Amino acid sequence: MYINGVPTGVTPMKIDLARKLTHEVRLEKRGYNSAVKYFAPVPNEKADNFIRFGLEKDLGFHVDLEPGTMKTEMESGLIPTSTGPDPFERMAQRALAADEKLESGEITPLEHKFIIEQIIDFFYADLEPSIKKTEMISDLVSGASEPDLFEQMAQRTLAADEKLESGEITPSEHKFMIEQIIEFFQEQ
C-alpha cells in the first residue's frame, strides 16, 4: 500500500490522514493491476458554523476526507482489455496462464479461483452484455448458442477450481481438466 507514493504498509489498514490535503492511495500486488483512489477534502458541517482562521483552519477542522474508506477488488493482470476475434481461444489462454501461475506456486488456489472468476466475468460480459449471467440457463436440448456454450464452459471451469481448492485434485490434474474442457468447447 502506498500513500502519496510512499510505501506505507499492507492491507487491511486503518490510517489517519491529514484532512486538509488530497491523498493518493495505491494498492499493488504482483500479478494484479494497481488500484488507485483519491481522498479529497470536502467541507463538513462545521464549515458553516465557524469563522475559519488559526490552528483549526491549518489542521483542516472544517473539512473531511471523502470517500472515508477505500474498498476495492483488485483485477488480475491476466484480464485482457478486449476479447479479440476468438473469445474462447483468448479465454483459454488466460485460464491456462492462471493455471501455470498456480502450478509454479506464484498464486494460491484461492487466488487462482478469484482470477478465473474475473476472466469468466470479463469474457461473459463481452459476449452477451444485455443478459445477466444469473438469468442465463443453458438449454442442452435445444442446441446451445455462443453465450450458452460459454456459460457451460464457465460452470465446468469453476467446478474444476472447487475440486482444486478442496484438495480433491492436484494443480497438475486441474490443468489437465481445464485443457480438456477448453478442447471440448473449442470443437463445439
C-alpha positions in Angstrom: 0.0 0.0 0.0 1.3 3.4 -1.0 0.1 6.8 0.2 1.2 9.7 -1.9 3.8 7.5 -3.5 5.3 6.4 -0.1 5.2 2.7 0.9 3.0 2.7 4.0 2.1 -0.9 4.8 -0.2 -3.8 3.9 -3.9 -4.2 3.9 -6.2 -4.3 5.8 -5.0 -1.0 7.3 -6.6 1.9 9.1 -4.7 5.2 9.0 -5.4 8.8 9.8 -4.6 11.2 7.0 -4.2 15.0 7.1 -7.7 16.3 6.3 -6.6 19.4 4.6 -4.7 17.7 1.7 -5.7 15.5 -1.2 -4.2 12.0 -0.9 -3.5 9.3 -3.4 -3.8 5.7 -2.1 -2.5 3.0 -4.3 -2.7 -0.8 -3.7 -0.3 -3.0 -5.5 0.2 -6.8 -5.7 2.4 -8.7 -8.1 0.3 -10.1 -10.9 -2.6 -7.6 -10.4 -3.4 -4.2 -11.8 -2.9 -1.4 -9.3 -5.9 0.1 -7.6 -5.8 3.8 -7.0 -8.2 6.1 -5.1 -8.0 9.7 -4.2 -9.2 11.1 -0.9 -10.0 14.9 -1.2 -11.0 17.4 1.5 -14.7 18.5 1.4 -16.4 21.0 3.7 -18.1 19.4 6.6 -21.0 20.6 8.9 -18.5 22.7 10.9 -17.6 24.7 7.8 -20.7 27.0 8.0 -20.7 27.4 11.8 -17.3 28.8 12.4 -15.0 31.6 11.2 -12.1 29.9 9.6 -8.8 31.0 10.9 -5.8 29.9 13.0 -4.9 26.4 14.1 -8.4 25.0 13.2 -8.1 26.2 9.6 -4.5 25.0 9.4 -5.4 21.5 10.6 -8.4 21.1 8.4 -11.0 21.3 11.2 -13.7 22.4 8.7 -13.2 19.6 6.2 -13.4 15.8 6.0 -11.8 13.5 3.5 -14.1 11.8 1.0 -14.5 9.0 0.5 -14.0 7.9 4.1 -12.9 4.4 3.2 -11.3 2.5 0.3 -12.7 -0.8 -0.6 -11.6 -2.3 -3.8 -11.3 -5.6 -5.7 -8.0 -5.8 -7.5 -8.1 -7.1 -11.0 -5.7 -9.8 -12.2 -3.1 -8.7 -14.8 -4.4 -11.7 -16.8 -7.6 -9.9 -17.6 -7.3 -8.6 -21.2 -8.6 -5.3 -22.5 -10.6 -6.9 -25.3 -11.8 -10.4 -26.1 -10.2 -10.5 -29.6 -11.6 -12.3 -32.6 -11.9 -15.7 -30.9 -13.2 -15.2 -27.3 -13.0 -18.9 -26.4 -9.3 -19.1 -27.5 -8.4 -15.9 -25.7 -10.2 -17.0 -22.5 -8.5 -20.4 -22.7 -5.1 -18.7 -23.0 -5.8 -16.6 -19.9 -7.1 -19.6 -17.9 -4.0 -21.6 -18.8 -1.7 -18.7 -17.8 -3.5 -18.7 -14.4 -3.0 -22.5 -14.1 0.7 -22.0 -14.8 1.0 -19.4 -12.0 -0.8 -21.9 -9.7 1.4 -24.8 -10.6 4.6 -22.7 -10.1 3.3 -21.6 -6.6 3.1 -17.9 -7.7 -0.6 -17.9 -6.6 -2.7 -19.9 -4.1 -5.7 -22.0 -5.1 -7.9 -19.3 -3.7 -6.2 -16.6 -5.7 -6.5 -18.9 -8.8 -10.2 -19.3 -8.3 -10.6 -15.5 -7.9 -8.6 -14.9 -11.1 -10.6 -17.5 -13.1 -13.9 -15.9 -11.9 -12.6 -12.5 -13.1 -11.6 -13.9 -16.5 -15.0 -15.6 -16.9 -16.9 -12.4 -15.9 -14.9 -10.3 -18.4 -15.5 -12.6 -21.3 -19.1 -13.3 -20.4 -19.9 -9.6 -20.2 -18.5 -9.1 -23.7 -20.4 -12.0 -25.2 -23.8 -11.0 -24.0 -24.0 -7.7 -22.2 -27.7 -7.5 -22.3 -28.3 -10.7 -20.4 -27.4 -11.1 -16.8 -25.3 -14.2 -16.0 -27.8 -15.3 -13.4 -30.6 -15.2 -15.9 -28.7 -17.5 -18.4 -29.8 -21.1 -18.1 -28.1 -23.4 -20.5 -30.6 -25.4 -22.6 -28.7 -28.5 -23.6 -31.7 -30.0 -25.5 -32.5 -27.2 -28.0 -28.9 -26.5 -29.0 -26.6 -24.0 -27.5 -25.9 -20.5 -28.7 -22.5 -18.9 -28.1 -23.4 -17.5 -24.7 -24.9 -20.8 -23.6 -21.7 -22.6 -24.6 -19.7 -20.0 -22.7 -21.9 -20.5 -19.6 -21.4 -24.3 -19.7 -17.6 -23.8 -20.1 -17.6 -21.4 -17.2 -19.5 -23.7 -14.9 -17.2 -26.6 -15.7 -14.1 -24.5 -15.1 -15.4 -23.3 -11.8 -16.3 -26.8 -10.8 -12.6 -27.8 -11.5 -11.5 -24.9 -9.4 -13.6 -26.0 -6.5 -12.1 -29.5 -6.7 -8.6 -28.0 -6.7 -9.5 -25.7 -3.7 -10.9 -28.6 -1.7 -7.7 -30.7 -2.4 -9.6 -33.3 -4.4 -7.2 -32.8 -7.3 -3.7 -31.6 -7.7 -2.7 -28.5 -9.7 -1.4 -30.8 -12.5 -4.7 -32.7 -12.6 -6.6 -29.3 -12.6 -4.5 -28.1 -15.5 -5.3 -31.3 -17.4 -9.0 -30.9 -16.7 -9.1 -27.3 -17.9 -7.3 -28.2 -21.1 -9.9 -31.0 -21.7 -12.7 -28.5 -21.1 -11.2 -26.0 -23.4 -10.6 -28.6 -26.1 -14.2 -29.9 -25.9 -15.7 -26.4 -26.2 -13.5 -25.3 -29.0 -14.8 -28.2 -31.0 -18.4 -27.1 -30.5 
